[in-house]
Amino acid sequence: MPELPEVEVVRRGLQRWVVGRTVENVDVLDPRSLRRHLLGDFSAQLSGAVVTAAVRRGKFLWMPLSFPSLAIGESTTAPAAAAVAPAPSGLALVAHLGMSGQLLVEDSEAADEKHLKVRLNLSPRPGMPGELRFVDQRIFGGLALSPLVATADGGAGGRWQTEAAPLLPEVSDGVELLTHLIPEQAAHIARDPLDPEFDFELFFHRLKSKRTAIKRALLDQELISGIGNIYADEALWRAKMHYARASDSLTKKSAKTIVEAAREVMTEALDAGGTSFDSLYVNVNGASGYFSRSLNVYGRTGQPCDRCGAPVVREKFTNRSSHFCPMCQRKR
């Protein structure tokens, strides 16, 4: 399943290619990809919306929407009013990538993908593809509209802007109204290690209150988000910590070392475009990431540890596997 770096790569692509454009109409080819949508007619509600931003918290991705024909306070079902500047709709388009979901920008003339589920036709912009497509082979992912609510800590909903892809002038004026909101579906998700508003002290307090293996804690998206099986193994290897170490036995220094290791490895993975083991993870242009070439333990069973040379071991862990070095990461 895509983890934080892979989802952030997609978010940056959406920011570059989709933000500021209007969804002119929607084609739903497989309604199973809308099973999380609970707010009525998906296509009717989304048509005419302006994508105001692309936001991510952990592995959760969404696009806040505005409607140029609405004044502030009007609902999306109200009669059309005189055109005004885009006003927040109180809704966001949420994308669950699941195991195989892909958001691809394509030219309208491009052939449909075999597993194309939903097509968003976008307003024209010179040099940019005309469609955003949701493709999903295994149908574990999906799209949904979700109400936006205030964040529990009053901070920004998540990561929504980068210097490499600044917001366009036509949406920059209204986006500040949306940065402190989060989809209702994601309100329970904790902040991730790359979030500027990540609170280590809060994380450590909650970590110490748990009696569980440190890897299980890292996979708990309500404690710290964005980390999955790959980057948990990689972060613990860098921190020289065994995956089964009790979370409540960690010192603050050890916990900080693990968080810094997670932040470091995910930043490196992001720079490499994410980790791809097959064709199911790609960015919005269909390109795979190449961080899999830099993994130290994950998927390297029997190969020598890059630090000490001992063979990497793979053990069953809940319904997953853990990869670690038995010499560098001894259980205490």
LUMDREN-424227 format. One record per residue (C-alpha): residue in one letter; x, y, z; residue number from 1. Coordinates in Angstrom, 3 decimals. Each point is the difference from the previous one (the first is absolute). Example, Ala and Ser with C-alpha at 12.3 -4.5 7.8 and 13.67 -1.06 7.14 Angstrom:
2
node drenvo A	u 12.300	v -4.500	w 7.800	vexza 1
node drenvo S	u 1.370	v 3.440	w -0.660	vexza 2
//
This chain:
332
node drenvo M	u 0.000	v 0.000	w 0.000	vexza 1
node drenvo P	u 1.349	v 3.501	w -0.788	vexza 2
node drenvo E	u 1.510	v 1.719	w 3.030	vexza 3
node drenvo L	u 0.683	v 3.684	w 0.676	vexza 4
node drenvo P	u 2.710	v 0.597	w -2.643	vexza 5
node drenvo E	u -2.021	v -1.645	w -2.766	vexza 6
node drenvo V	u -3.159	v 1.954	w 0.889	vexza 7
node drenvo E	u 1.970	v 3.258	w 0.253	vexza 8
node drenvo V	u 1.391	v -0.576	w -3.500	vexza 9
node drenvo V	u -3.581	v -0.322	w -1.270	vexza 10
node drenvo R	u -1.075	v 3.088	w 1.964	vexza 11
node drenvo R	u 2.736	v 2.088	w -1.596	vexza 12
node drenvo G	u -1.088	v -1.176	w -3.426	vexza 13
node drenvo L	u -3.593	v 1.008	w 0.726	vexza 14
node drenvo Q	u 1.177	v 3.389	w 1.212	vexza 15
node drenvo R	u 1.878	v 0.572	w -3.230	vexza 16
node drenvo W	u -2.517	v -1.382	w -2.503	vexza 17
node drenvo V	u -3.463	v 0.188	w 1.577	vexza 18
node drenvo V	u -0.243	v 2.763	w 2.628	vexza 19
node drenvo G	u -1.804	v 3.096	w -1.288	vexza 20
node drenvo R	u -1.930	v -1.897	w -2.659	vexza 21
node drenvo T	u -3.733	v -0.637	w -0.154	vexza 22
node drenvo V	u -1.486	v -3.482	w -0.108	vexza 23
node drenvo E	u -2.269	v 0.437	w -3.028	vexza 24
node drenvo N	u -1.617	v -3.426	w 0.197	vexza 25
node drenvo V	u 0.533	v -3.442	w 1.482	vexza 26
node drenvo D	u -0.249	v -3.493	w -1.509	vexza 27
node drenvo V	u -0.443	v -2.840	w 2.492	vexza 28
node drenvo L	u 0.907	v -3.259	w -1.738	vexza 29
node drenvo D	u -0.090	v -2.206	w 3.110	vexza 30
node drenvo P	u -2.205	v 1.073	w 2.946	vexza 31
node drenvo R	u 1.927	v -2.338	w 2.321	vexza 32
node drenvo S	u 2.699	v 2.677	w 0.114	vexza 33
node drenvo L	u -2.531	v 2.348	w 1.632	vexza 34
node drenvo R	u -1.020	v -2.294	w 2.847	vexza 35
node drenvo R	u 1.412	v 2.439	w 2.600	vexza 36
node drenvo H	u -2.037	v 2.874	w -1.471	vexza 37
node drenvo L	u -3.085	v 0.566	w 2.171	vexza 38
node drenvo L	u -1.183	v 3.479	w -1.014	vexza 39
node drenvo G	u -2.320	v -0.584	w -2.947	vexza 40
node drenvo D	u 0.703	v 0.351	w -3.720	vexza 41
node drenvo F	u 3.798	v 0.031	w -0.308	vexza 42
node drenvo S	u 0.154	v 1.212	w -3.597	vexza 43
node drenvo A	u -2.564	v 2.781	w 0.463	vexza 44
node drenvo Q	u 1.642	v 1.297	w 3.152	vexza 45
node drenvo L	u 3.503	v -0.008	w -1.459	vexza 46
node drenvo S	u -0.804	v 1.480	w -3.407	vexza 47
node drenvo G	u 0.757	v 3.731	w -0.076	vexza 48
node drenvo A	u 2.309	v -0.099	w 3.007	vexza 49
node drenvo V	u 3.401	v 1.703	w -0.013	vexza 50
node drenvo V	u 2.847	v -2.012	w 1.524	vexza 51
node drenvo T	u 1.408	v 2.486	w 2.496	vexza 52
node drenvo A	u 2.948	v -1.956	w 1.404	vexza 53
node drenvo A	u 1.498	v -3.472	w 0.355	vexza 54
node drenvo V	u 0.557	v -0.940	w 3.633	vexza 55
node drenvo R	u 1.538	v -3.000	w 1.745	vexza 56
node drenvo R	u 0.182	v -1.201	w 3.587	vexza 57
node drenvo G	u 1.912	v -3.235	w 0.366	vexza 58
node drenvo K	u -1.325	v -2.313	w -2.724	vexza 59
node drenvo F	u -3.307	v 1.897	w -0.257	vexza 60
node drenvo L	u -0.483	v 2.197	w -3.094	vexza 61
node drenvo W	u -2.717	v 2.533	w -0.783	vexza 62
node drenvo M	u -0.850	v 2.988	w -2.199	vexza 63
node drenvo P	u -2.122	v 2.812	w 1.543	vexza 64
node drenvo L	u -2.607	v 1.325	w -2.420	vexza 65
node drenvo S	u -1.425	v 3.430	w -0.823	vexza 66
node drenvo F	u -2.966	v 0.962	w -2.174	vexza 67
node drenvo P	u 0.233	v 3.238	w -2.047	vexza 68
node drenvo S	u -3.798	v 0.222	w -0.282	vexza 69
node drenvo L	u -0.544	v -0.015	w 3.762	vexza 70
node drenvo A	u 0.204	v 2.768	w 2.522	vexza 71
node drenvo I	u 1.408	v -0.880	w 3.421	vexza 72
node drenvo G	u -2.603	v -1.858	w 2.028	vexza 73
node drenvo E	u -1.953	v -1.409	w -2.946	vexza 74
node drenvo S	u -0.190	v -3.770	w -0.407	vexza 75
node drenvo T	u 1.069	v -1.894	w -3.102	vexza 76
node drenvo T	u -3.653	v -0.858	w -0.661	vexza 77
node drenvo A	u -1.228	v 3.615	w 0.053	vexza 78
node drenvo P	u -1.184	v 1.638	w -3.264	vexza 79
node drenvo A	u 2.861	v 1.438	w -2.035	vexza 80
node drenvo A	u 0.864	v 3.558	w 1.002	vexza 81
node drenvo A	u 1.864	v 2.689	w -1.858	vexza 82
node drenvo A	u 3.626	v -0.974	w -0.525	vexza 83
node drenvo V	u 2.288	v 1.142	w 2.805	vexza 84
node drenvo A	u 3.511	v -0.849	w 1.122	vexza 85
node drenvo P	u 0.370	v -3.642	w 1.036	vexza 86
node drenvo A	u -1.477	v -0.553	w 3.440	vexza 87
node drenvo P	u 0.725	v -2.985	w 2.257	vexza 88
node drenvo S	u -2.588	v -2.744	w -0.359	vexza 89
node drenvo G	u 0.707	v -1.716	w 3.303	vexza 90
node drenvo L	u 0.777	v -3.146	w -1.994	vexza 91
node drenvo A	u 3.143	v -1.794	w -1.076	vexza 92
node drenvo L	u 0.621	v -2.705	w -2.576	vexza 93
node drenvo V	u 1.704	v -2.780	w 1.942	vexza 94
node drenvo A	u 2.155	v -2.571	w -1.804	vexza 95
node drenvo H	u 0.673	v -3.375	w 1.609	vexza 96
node drenvo L	u 2.768	v -1.679	w -1.997	vexza 97
node drenvo G	u -0.272	v -3.336	w 1.805	vexza 98
node drenvo M	u 2.275	v -2.722	w -1.353	vexza 99
node drenvo S	u -0.085	v 0.913	w -3.673	vexza 100
node drenvo G	u -1.780	v 3.334	w -0.480	vexza 101
node drenvo Q	u 1.555	v 2.487	w -2.408	vexza 102
node drenvo L	u -0.834	v 3.638	w -0.769	vexza 103
node drenvo L	u 1.225	v 0.711	w -3.532	vexza 104
node drenvo V	u -0.141	v 3.153	w -2.109	vexza 105
node drenvo E	u -0.631	v -0.920	w -3.634	vexza 106
node drenvo D	u -0.810	v 1.631	w -3.305	vexza 107
node drenvo S	u -3.626	v -0.453	w -0.989	vexza 108
node drenvo E	u 1.104	v -1.872	w -3.125	vexza 109
node drenvo A	u 1.988	v -2.582	w 1.981	vexza 110
node drenvo A	u -1.437	v -3.521	w 0.078	vexza 111
node drenvo D	u -1.805	v -1.007	w 3.163	vexza 112
node drenvo E	u 1.990	v -2.090	w 2.458	vexza 113
node drenvo K	u -1.235	v -3.559	w 0.527	vexza 114
node drenvo H	u -0.994	v 0.713	w 3.603	vexza 115
node drenvo L	u -1.271	v 3.553	w -0.410	vexza 116
node drenvo K	u -2.754	v 0.631	w 2.583	vexza 117
node drenvo V	u -0.715	v 3.754	w 0.049	vexza 118
node drenvo R	u 0.828	v 2.790	w -2.466	vexza 119
node drenvo L	u 0.008	v 3.713	w 0.873	vexza 120
node drenvo N	u -0.063	v 2.291	w -3.022	vexza 121
node drenvo L	u 1.873	v 3.196	w 0.879	vexza 122
node drenvo S	u -0.242	v 3.526	w -1.331	vexza 123
node drenvo P	u 2.572	v 0.615	w -2.743	vexza 124
node drenvo R	u 3.388	v 1.470	w 0.797	vexza 125
node drenvo P	u 2.764	v 0.405	w -2.608	vexza 126
node drenvo G	u 2.535	v -2.813	w 0.031	vexza 127
node drenvo M	u -1.873	v -2.055	w 2.592	vexza 128
node drenvo P	u -1.890	v -3.299	w -0.390	vexza 129
node drenvo G	u -3.774	v 0.283	w 0.075	vexza 130
node drenvo E	u -0.918	v -2.888	w 2.302	vexza 131
node drenvo L	u 0.666	v -1.265	w 3.509	vexza 132
node drenvo R	u -0.589	v -3.756	w 0.094	vexza 133
node drenvo F	u -0.405	v -2.352	w 2.953	vexza 134
node drenvo V	u 1.304	v -3.433	w -0.918	vexza 135
node drenvo D	u -0.195	v -2.915	w 2.434	vexza 136
node drenvo Q	u 0.713	v -3.629	w -0.828	vexza 137
node drenvo R	u -0.968	v -1.536	w 3.349	vexza 138
node drenvo I	u -2.789	v 2.473	w 0.889	vexza 139
node drenvo F	u 1.182	v 0.438	w 3.601	vexza 140
node drenvo G	u 0.225	v 3.777	w -0.541	vexza 141
node drenvo G	u -2.603	v 2.532	w -1.043	vexza 142
node drenvo L	u -1.187	v 3.591	w -0.188	vexza 143
node drenvo A	u -2.493	v 1.777	w 2.259	vexza 144
node drenvo L	u -1.224	v 3.458	w 0.900	vexza 145
node drenvo S	u 0.376	v 0.755	w 3.692	vexza 146
node drenvo P	u -0.989	v 3.023	w 2.125	vexza 147
node drenvo L	u 2.905	v 2.089	w 1.271	vexza 148
node drenvo V	u 0.265	v 0.566	w 3.758	vexza 149
node drenvo A	u 2.397	v 1.951	w 2.227	vexza 150
node drenvo T	u 3.162	v -1.788	w 1.107	vexza 151
node drenvo A	u 0.115	v -1.101	w 3.636	vexza 152
node drenvo D	u 3.147	v 2.025	w 0.765	vexza 153
node drenvo G	u -0.938	v 3.076	w -2.031	vexza 154
node drenvo G	u 2.916	v -0.498	w -2.378	vexza 155
node drenvo A	u 0.097	v -0.580	w -3.733	vexza 156
node drenvo G	u -1.784	v -3.055	w -1.315	vexza 157
node drenvo G	u 3.190	v -1.364	w -1.510	vexza 158
node drenvo R	u 2.731	v 0.601	w -2.568	vexza 159
node drenvo W	u -1.464	v 2.134	w -2.787	vexza 160
node drenvo Q	u 2.725	v 2.087	w -1.620	vexza 161
node drenvo T	u 3.605	v -0.328	w -1.101	vexza 162
node drenvo E	u 2.384	v 2.578	w -1.380	vexza 163
node drenvo A	u 0.557	v -2.212	w -3.043	vexza 164
node drenvo A	u -3.675	v 0.299	w -0.963	vexza 165
node drenvo P	u -1.477	v 3.260	w 1.355	vexza 166
node drenvo L	u -3.711	v 0.661	w -0.160	vexza 167
node drenvo L	u -1.414	v 1.731	w -3.029	vexza 168
node drenvo P	u -1.217	v 3.620	w 0.446	vexza 169
node drenvo E	u -3.628	v -0.877	w -0.712	vexza 170
node drenvo V	u -0.234	v -2.265	w 3.065	vexza 171
node drenvo S	u 2.575	v 1.447	w 2.386	vexza 172
node drenvo D	u -2.346	v 2.653	w 1.426	vexza 173
node drenvo G	u -2.567	v -2.482	w 1.302	vexza 174
node drenvo V	u 2.166	v -2.932	w 1.029	vexza 175
node drenvo E	u 0.792	v 1.407	w 3.453	vexza 176
node drenvo L	u -3.656	v -0.588	w 0.885	vexza 177
node drenvo L	u 0.572	v -3.724	w -0.564	vexza 178
node drenvo T	u 3.389	v -0.698	w 1.551	vexza 179
node drenvo H	u -1.350	v -0.499	w 3.533	vexza 180
node drenvo L	u -2.620	v -2.507	w -1.127	vexza 181
node drenvo I	u 0.124	v -3.755	w -0.476	vexza 182
node drenvo P	u -2.453	v -2.498	w -1.500	vexza 183
node drenvo E	u -2.302	v -1.499	w 2.607	vexza 184
node drenvo Q	u 1.200	v -3.434	w -1.154	vexza 185
node drenvo A	u 3.585	v 0.893	w 0.974	vexza 186
node drenvo A	u -0.587	v 1.947	w 3.206	vexza 187
node drenvo H	u 1.323	v -2.882	w 2.130	vexza 188
node drenvo I	u 3.320	v -0.253	w -1.894	vexza 189
node drenvo A	u 3.066	v 1.177	w 1.956	vexza 190
node drenvo R	u 2.581	v 2.370	w -1.440	vexza 191
node drenvo D	u 2.935	v -1.525	w -1.859	vexza 192
node drenvo P	u 3.752	v 0.476	w 0.561	vexza 193
node drenvo L	u 0.353	v 2.328	w -3.016	vexza 194
node drenvo D	u -2.802	v 2.286	w 1.197	vexza 195
node drenvo P	u 1.451	v 3.308	w 1.329	vexza 196
node drenvo E	u -2.637	v -0.172	w 2.751	vexza 197
node drenvo F	u 0.915	v -3.510	w 1.142	vexza 198
node drenvo D	u 0.161	v 0.099	w 3.824	vexza 199
node drenvo F	u 2.693	v -2.394	w 1.232	vexza 200
node drenvo E	u -0.862	v 0.574	w 3.667	vexza 201
node drenvo L	u -3.617	v -1.004	w -0.625	vexza 202
node drenvo F	u 1.131	v -3.009	w -2.012	vexza 203
node drenvo F	u 2.391	v -1.131	w 2.742	vexza 204
node drenvo H	u -2.637	v 0.425	w 2.717	vexza 205
node drenvo R	u -2.442	v -2.189	w -1.940	vexza 206
node drenvo L	u 2.733	v -2.500	w -0.889	vexza 207
node drenvo K	u 0.940	v -0.510	w 3.653	vexza 208
node drenvo S	u -3.621	v -0.669	w 0.887	vexza 209
node drenvo K	u -0.077	v -3.014	w -2.333	vexza 210
node drenvo R	u 1.237	v -3.493	w 0.773	vexza 211
node drenvo T	u 0.760	v -1.287	w -3.463	vexza 212
node drenvo A	u 2.867	v -0.728	w -2.371	vexza 213
node drenvo I	u 1.635	v 3.145	w -1.384	vexza 214
node drenvo K	u -0.698	v -1.072	w -3.589	vexza 215
node drenvo R	u -3.698	v -0.449	w 0.752	vexza 216
node drenvo A	u 0.028	v 3.510	w 1.511	vexza 217
node drenvo L	u 1.625	v 1.448	w -3.129	vexza 218
node drenvo L	u -2.730	v -1.573	w -2.130	vexza 219
node drenvo D	u -2.774	v 1.522	w 2.145	vexza 220
node drenvo Q	u -1.283	v 2.880	w -2.169	vexza 221
node drenvo E	u -1.730	v 1.581	w 3.004	vexza 222
node drenvo L	u 3.358	v 0.277	w 1.796	vexza 223
node drenvo I	u 2.286	v 1.001	w -2.877	vexza 224
node drenvo S	u -1.089	v -0.101	w -3.622	vexza 225
node drenvo G	u 1.582	v -0.728	w -3.351	vexza 226
node drenvo I	u 2.212	v -2.910	w 1.060	vexza 227
node drenvo G	u -0.739	v -3.451	w -1.394	vexza 228
node drenvo N	u 1.834	v -3.302	w -0.022	vexza 229
node drenvo I	u 2.841	v 1.096	w -2.294	vexza 230
node drenvo Y	u 1.023	v 3.186	w 1.771	vexza 231
node drenvo A	u -0.591	v -1.443	w 3.481	vexza 232
node drenvo D	u 2.590	v -2.702	w -0.747	vexza 233
node drenvo E	u 2.379	v 2.519	w -1.549	vexza 234
node drenvo A	u -0.335	v 2.538	w 2.828	vexza 235
node drenvo L	u 0.527	v -2.655	w 2.689	vexza 236
node drenvo W	u 3.119	v -1.257	w -1.799	vexza 237
node drenvo R	u 1.435	v 3.511	w -0.070	vexza 238
node drenvo A	u -0.844	v 0.441	w 3.683	vexza 239
node drenvo K	u 1.505	v -3.443	w 0.845	vexza 240
node drenvo M	u -3.239	v -0.980	w 1.707	vexza 241
node drenvo H	u -1.656	v -3.430	w 0.007	vexza 242
node drenvo Y	u -3.550	v 0.068	w -1.327	vexza 243
node drenvo A	u -1.406	v -1.788	w 3.082	vexza 244
node drenvo R	u 1.502	v 2.388	w 2.577	vexza 245
node drenvo A	u -2.721	v 1.076	w 2.444	vexza 246
node drenvo S	u -1.151	v 3.531	w -0.759	vexza 247
node drenvo D	u -0.343	v 0.949	w 3.664	vexza 248
node drenvo S	u 3.639	v -0.972	w 0.644	vexza 249
node drenvo L	u 1.390	v 2.648	w -2.349	vexza 250
node drenvo T	u 1.774	v 3.056	w 1.315	vexza 251
node drenvo K	u -0.776	v 3.367	w -1.502	vexza 252
node drenvo K	u 3.395	v -0.059	w -1.718	vexza 253
node drenvo S	u -0.716	v -3.409	w -1.585	vexza 254
node drenvo A	u -3.449	v 1.074	w -1.155	vexza 255
node drenvo K	u 1.427	v 3.161	w -1.526	vexza 256
node drenvo T	u 2.652	v -2.046	w -1.808	vexza 257
node drenvo I	u -2.730	v -2.173	w -1.550	vexza 258
node drenvo V	u -2.088	v 3.000	w -1.099	vexza 259
node drenvo E	u 3.070	v 1.682	w -1.504	vexza 260
node drenvo A	u 0.883	v -3.229	w -1.809	vexza 261
node drenvo A	u -3.525	v -0.223	w -1.415	vexza 262
node drenvo R	u 0.154	v 3.628	w -1.083	vexza 263
node drenvo E	u 3.399	v -0.543	w -1.609	vexza 264
node drenvo V	u -0.875	v -3.149	w -1.939	vexza 265
node drenvo M	u -3.335	v 1.370	w -1.223	vexza 266
node drenvo T	u 1.638	v 3.239	w -1.146	vexza 267
node drenvo E	u 2.567	v -2.001	w -1.973	vexza 268
node drenvo A	u -2.759	v -2.163	w -1.477	vexza 269
node drenvo L	u -1.960	v 3.096	w -0.982	vexza 270
node drenvo D	u 3.044	v 1.385	w -1.818	vexza 271
node drenvo A	u 0.197	v -3.304	w -1.902	vexza 272
node drenvo G	u -3.662	v 0.110	w -0.992	vexza 273
node drenvo G	u -1.109	v -2.651	w 2.504	vexza 274
node drenvo T	u 0.404	v -3.767	w 0.123	vexza 275
node drenvo S	u -1.362	v -2.143	w -2.838	vexza 276
node drenvo F	u 0.118	v -3.796	w -0.012	vexza 277
node drenvo D	u -2.414	v -0.412	w -2.915	vexza 278
node drenvo S	u -1.961	v 2.077	w -2.499	vexza 279
node drenvo L	u -2.832	v 0.739	w 2.448	vexza 280
node drenvo Y	u 1.698	v 2.951	w 1.713	vexza 281
node drenvo V	u 0.626	v 2.902	w -2.395	vexza 282
node drenvo N	u -0.186	v 3.782	w 0.157	vexza 283
node drenvo V	u -2.633	v 2.033	w -1.872	vexza 284
node drenvo N	u 2.042	v -0.269	w -3.209	vexza 285
node drenvo G	u 0.264	v -3.800	w 0.250	vexza 286
node drenvo A	u 3.664	v -0.107	w 1.077	vexza 287
node drenvo S	u 1.270	v -2.361	w 2.728	vexza 288
node drenvo G	u 2.194	v 1.012	w 2.921	vexza 289
node drenvo Y	u 3.433	v -1.540	w 0.493	vexza 290
node drenvo F	u 0.680	v 0.103	w 3.766	vexza 291
node drenvo S	u -0.308	v -3.811	w 0.097	vexza 292
node drenvo R	u 3.628	v -0.004	w -1.156	vexza 293
node drenvo S	u 1.007	v 1.715	w 3.262	vexza 294
node drenvo L	u -1.857	v -2.171	w 2.528	vexza 295
node drenvo N	u 2.240	v -1.394	w 2.746	vexza 296
node drenvo V	u -2.120	v -2.872	w 1.358	vexza 297
node drenvo Y	u -3.506	v -0.105	w -1.462	vexza 298
node drenvo G	u -0.218	v -2.720	w -2.652	vexza 299
node drenvo R	u 3.678	v -0.961	w 0.509	vexza 300
node drenvo T	u -0.400	v -3.296	w 1.884	vexza 301
node drenvo G	u 3.297	v -1.902	w 0.124	vexza 302
node drenvo Q	u 2.036	v 2.833	w -1.465	vexza 303
node drenvo P	u 2.812	v 1.567	w 2.076	vexza 304
node drenvo C	u -0.859	v 2.909	w 2.270	vexza 305
node drenvo D	u 1.418	v 3.209	w -1.454	vexza 306
node drenvo R	u 1.379	v 0.885	w 3.424	vexza 307
node drenvo C	u 1.486	v -3.215	w 1.474	vexza 308
node drenvo G	u -0.271	v -2.673	w -2.692	vexza 309
node drenvo A	u -2.285	v -2.409	w 1.907	vexza 310
node drenvo P	u -2.783	v -1.545	w -2.115	vexza 311
node drenvo V	u -3.283	v 1.920	w 0.129	vexza 312
node drenvo V	u -2.785	v -1.977	w 1.688	vexza 313
node drenvo R	u -3.729	v -0.036	w -0.794	vexza 314
node drenvo E	u -2.459	v -0.957	w 2.743	vexza 315
node drenvo K	u -3.779	v -0.107	w 0.135	vexza 316
node drenvo F	u -1.497	v 2.974	w 1.798	vexza 317
node drenvo T	u -3.798	v 0.037	w 0.480	vexza 318
node drenvo N	u -1.318	v -0.373	w -3.568	vexza 319
node drenvo R	u 3.181	v 1.497	w -1.482	vexza 320
node drenvo S	u 3.716	v -0.713	w -0.025	vexza 321
node drenvo S	u 2.867	v 1.838	w 1.665	vexza 322
node drenvo H	u 3.458	v 0.287	w -1.522	vexza 323
node drenvo F	u 2.932	v 0.757	w 2.300	vexza 324
node drenvo C	u 3.662	v -0.651	w 0.762	vexza 325
node drenvo P	u 0.409	v -2.492	w 2.896	vexza 326
node drenvo M	u 3.336	v 1.548	w 0.946	vexza 327
node drenvo C	u -0.719	v 3.735	w -0.288	vexza 328
node drenvo Q	u -3.569	v -0.249	w 1.314	vexza 329
node drenvo R	u 0.205	v -2.382	w 2.933	vexza 330
node drenvo K	u -3.087	v -0.550	w 2.119	vexza 331
node drenvo R	u 0.482	v 1.237	w 3.558	vexza 332
//
